Amino acid sequence: MLPPITEGAAGTLNLMALLRNVGTTLEMIKWEHSVFALPFALSGAMLAASGWPAWSKVFWIVVCMVTARSAAMAFNRWADARLDAANPRTAGRAIPAGLLSGRFVAGFTVFMSLAFVLAAAQLNRETLLLSPVVLAVLLLYSYTKRFTRWSHLVLGLALGIAPAAAWIAIRGTLDPRIVVLTAAVLFWVGGFDVLYACQDMAHDRESGLSSIPQTWGIQAAFWIARVMHLVMIGLLCWLLKLFALNAIAWVGVAAVGILLVYEHLIISPTDLRRLNAAFFTMNGIISMVFFFFVAAALLLSHSMH
């Protein structure tokens, strides 16, 4: 006969279960992919400060980025649980696979949303007031495939908010120039989400979901993604001119262009096997490369003055 479980032992088991669920949730939302938009947020902060901002500002901007993205990704997995279960590519995700309950993921979303609002409150009054608007855009994305083929651009906007929000965090106002970087990130993310959606084209058609590949086919989707990335490069060039950044920043944009070309070369409409490498690994590198060169340009210019 097994001995009865004491109150202390039960508490330990509950804590272990909670930690296991949190770990599974973090794995599910791939929190490490916060690196995608974070360098662009830091670029926006540095452009606003004309150099490196106060460390306290940087800290709370990073907290806002991680909590906002975590809330958005968890909500997406909760909202799409039924669709994920019907898709062979996503059926192994935590909720359809029974590793997490929808209730736990919903609670995690609420917790991260509140943490985001509290972090925004540490920056300034404007970021606090705008935090519900940001959350609305982030959470709305999860439903856009149900009614528009342009959901890819809504995802782009969700990440593109980051540099503009970071600018407001530093200055308390919005400068139209930084919106150019928001637009660049929008087309960058939108282009690659178009490509990423190619692997779900058949499922989207069966499920009544909208996407560019589902609407016009994979060949057209690849061309639309290429155009979006060309627009991104054009917007980055415009951004550099607006802020009169030096040659170092132009080298960074050239490097981003080369990396984008490479990404488009390693996948094709008939071969999507390396799509994950293009989408996750290279996109993370692109955002960090852009930040590195913009930061170097700003810091060098600041030191010369």
C-alpha positions in Angstrom: 0.0 0.0 0.0 1.4 3.4 -1.0 1.8 6.0 1.8 -0.5 9.0 1.6 0.7 12.1 -0.2 1.4 14.9 2.3 0.4 18.5 1.7 4.1 19.5 1.2 4.7 16.6 -1.3 1.5 17.7 -3.2 2.7 21.2 -3.3 6.1 20.1 -4.7 4.4 17.9 -7.4 2.2 20.9 -8.4 5.2 23.2 -8.7 7.0 20.6 -10.8 4.0 20.2 -13.0 3.7 24.0 -13.4 7.4 24.3 -14.3 7.1 21.5 -16.8 4.1 23.2 -18.4 5.9 26.5 -18.6 8.9 24.8 -20.1 6.7 23.1 -22.7 5.0 26.4 -23.4 8.3 28.2 -24.0 9.4 25.4 -26.3 6.0 25.6 -28.1 6.2 29.4 -28.7 10.0 29.2 -29.5 10.7 32.2 -27.3 14.3 32.3 -28.5 12.9 33.5 -31.9 12.2 36.9 -30.2 15.6 37.7 -31.8 13.7 38.3 -35.1 12.3 41.7 -34.2 14.4 42.6 -31.1 17.3 43.9 -33.1 15.0 46.2 -35.1 13.5 47.4 -31.9 17.0 48.2 -30.6 17.8 49.9 -33.9 14.7 52.1 -33.4 15.8 52.9 -29.9 19.3 53.9 -31.0 18.0 56.0 -33.9 15.8 57.8 -31.3 18.7 58.4 -28.9 21.2 59.1 -31.7 23.4 56.6 -30.0 23.1 54.1 -27.2 20.0 54.7 -25.0 20.0 54.5 -21.1 20.4 50.9 -20.0 17.2 51.1 -18.0 15.3 51.9 -21.2 17.0 49.1 -23.1 16.1 46.6 -20.3 12.4 47.5 -20.3 12.3 47.5 -24.2 13.7 44.0 -24.2 11.2 42.9 -21.5 8.4 44.4 -23.6 9.6 42.6 -26.7 9.8 39.2 -25.1 6.5 39.4 -23.2 4.6 40.8 -26.1 5.9 38.1 -28.5 5.3 35.3 -25.9 1.7 36.5 -25.4 1.1 36.6 -29.2 2.6 33.2 -29.9 0.8 31.5 -27.1 -2.5 33.1 -28.2 -1.8 31.9 -31.7 -1.3 28.3 -30.6 -4.5 28.5 -28.4 -6.6 30.1 -31.2 -5.3 27.6 -33.9 -5.4 24.4 -31.8 -8.2 22.9 -33.8 -6.7 23.9 -37.1 -3.2 22.6 -36.0 -4.7 19.2 -35.1 -6.0 18.8 -38.7 -2.7 19.8 -40.3 -0.1 17.0 -40.5 2.7 19.6 -40.2 1.4 21.0 -36.9 -0.5 18.1 -35.4 2.5 17.5 -33.0 2.2 20.9 -31.4 1.7 20.9 -27.7 -2.1 21.5 -27.5 -3.2 19.1 -30.3 -0.7 16.5 -28.9 -2.2 16.8 -25.5 1.0 18.1 -23.8 -0.7 21.3 -22.7 -4.3 22.2 -22.0 -5.9 25.1 -23.8 -6.8 26.6 -20.4 -3.1 26.6 -19.3 -2.0 28.3 -22.6 -4.8 30.9 -22.3 -3.6 31.6 -18.7 0.0 32.0 -19.9 -1.2 34.4 -22.6 -3.0 36.6 -20.0 0.0 36.5 -17.7 2.4 37.6 -20.5 0.0 40.3 -21.7 -0.2 41.8 -18.2 3.6 41.6 -17.9 3.9 43.4 -21.2 1.6 46.2 -20.0 3.5 46.5 -16.7 6.8 46.7 -18.6 5.4 49.3 -20.9 4.4 51.4 -17.9 8.1 51.5 -16.8 9.1 53.3 -20.0 6.7 56.3 -20.2 3.0 57.3 -20.2 2.7 57.0 -24.0 4.0 53.4 -24.1 1.6 52.5 -21.4 -1.4 54.1 -23.2 -0.5 52.4 -26.5 0.2 49.0 -25.0 -3.4 47.7 -25.4 -3.3 48.8 -29.1 -0.1 46.8 -29.6 -1.6 43.7 -28.0 -4.8 44.1 -30.1 -2.7 44.0 -33.3 -0.6 41.1 -32.1 -3.6 39.0 -31.0 -5.7 39.9 -34.1 -3.2 38.3 -36.4 -4.2 34.8 -35.3 -7.6 35.2 -36.8 -6.7 37.0 -40.0 -6.2 33.9 -42.1 -9.9 33.2 -41.6 -11.0 36.2 -43.6 -8.1 37.7 -45.7 -5.3 36.4 -47.9 -3.2 39.4 -46.7 -2.6 38.0 -43.2 1.1 37.9 -44.0 1.2 41.7 -43.9 -0.7 41.8 -40.6 2.1 39.5 -39.2 4.6 41.9 -40.7 2.9 44.8 -39.0 2.9 43.0 -35.6 6.7 42.8 -35.8 7.1 46.1 -37.6 5.5 47.9 -34.6 8.7 47.2 -32.7 11.1 50.0 -33.9 8.3 52.6 -33.8 7.4 51.5 -30.3 11.0 51.6 -29.2 11.3 55.2 -30.6 8.2 56.2 -28.5 9.8 54.5 -25.5 12.8 56.8 -25.9 11.3 60.1 -27.0 7.7 59.9 -25.9 6.5 60.9 -29.4 6.5 59.3 -32.9 8.7 60.6 -35.7 7.4 59.8 -39.3 11.0 58.8 -40.2 10.9 55.7 -38.0 7.7 54.5 -39.6 9.8 53.8 -42.7 11.6 51.1 -40.6 8.3 49.8 -39.5 7.3 49.5 -43.2 10.6 47.8 -44.0 10.1 45.2 -41.3 6.5 44.7 -42.4 7.5 43.7 -45.9 10.5 41.7 -44.7 8.3 39.5 -42.4 5.4 39.5 -44.9 7.6 38.2 -47.7 8.9 35.3 -45.7 5.5 34.5 -44.2 4.2 34.2 -47.8 7.0 31.6 -48.5 6.4 29.8 -45.2 2.7 29.5 -46.0 3.5 27.6 -49.2 4.0 24.4 -47.2 0.4 24.7 -45.9 -1.3 25.5 -49.2 -3.2 22.2 -49.5 -4.3 22.3 -45.9 -5.4 25.9 -46.2 -7.6 25.1 -49.1 -9.2 22.2 -47.4 -9.8 24.2 -44.2 -11.1 27.3 -45.9 -8.2 29.4 -44.8 -6.9 32.3 -46.9 -3.3 33.0 -47.9 -1.4 34.2 -50.9 -0.2 30.7 -51.9 -3.7 29.3 -51.4 -5.2 32.1 -53.6 -2.7 32.3 -56.4 -0.4 29.3 -56.1 3.2 28.7 -55.1 4.8 30.2 -58.2 3.0 33.5 -57.8 3.7 33.4 -54.1 7.4 33.3 -54.7 7.3 36.3 -57.0 5.2 38.3 -54.5 7.7 37.4 -51.7 10.6 38.6 -54.0 8.8 41.9 -54.6 8.1 42.4 -50.9 11.8 41.9 -50.1 12.8 44.3 -52.9 10.5 46.9 -51.3 12.1 46.2 -47.9 15.6 47.0 -49.3 14.3 50.2 -50.9 12.7 51.3 -47.6 16.0 50.6 -45.8 17.9 52.8 -48.2 15.3 55.5 -47.7 15.7 55.2 -44.0 19.4 55.6 -44.2 19.0 58.8 -46.3 16.4 60.2 -43.9 18.7 59.8 -40.9 21.8 60.7 -42.9 23.7 57.6 -41.8 27.2 57.0 -42.9 28.8 54.4 -45.2 28.9 51.8 -42.4 25.1 51.6 -42.4 25.0 51.3 -46.2 27.3 48.3 -45.9 24.8 46.8 -43.5 21.9 47.2 -46.0 24.0 45.7 -48.7 24.7 42.7 -46.4 21.0 42.3 -45.7 20.4 42.3 -49.5 23.0 39.6 -50.1 21.5 37.5 -47.3 18.0 37.9 -48.7 19.2 36.8 -52.2 20.9 33.7 -50.6 17.6 32.8 -48.8 15.7 32.9 -52.0 18.4 30.8 -53.7 18.2 27.9 -51.2 14.5 27.3 -51.7 12.3 27.1 -54.8 8.6 26.5 -55.7 9.5 22.8 -56.3 11.9 22.4 -53.3 10.9 23.7 -49.9 13.1 21.4 -47.9 15.4 24.2 -46.6 12.5 26.6 -45.8 13.0 26.3 -42.0 16.7 27.2 -42.4 15.8 30.2 -44.5 12.9 31.3 -42.3 14.4 30.8 -38.8 18.2 30.8 -39.0 18.8 33.4 -41.8 16.1 35.8 -40.7 17.6 36.0 -37.2 21.0 36.7 -38.8 19.5 39.4 -41.1 18.0 41.3 -38.2 21.2 41.1 -36.1 23.4 42.2 -39.1 21.2 45.2 -39.7 21.3 46.2 -36.0 25.1 45.7 -35.8 25.8 48.0 -38.8 23.3 50.7 -37.8 24.6 50.7 -34.2 28.2 50.9 -35.5 27.3 53.9 -37.8 25.5 55.8 -35.0 28.2 55.1 -32.3 31.0 56.1 -34.7 29.2 59.3 -35.7 28.5 60.1 -32.1 32.2 59.6 -31.1 33.3 61.9 -33.9 31.1 64.7 -32.6 
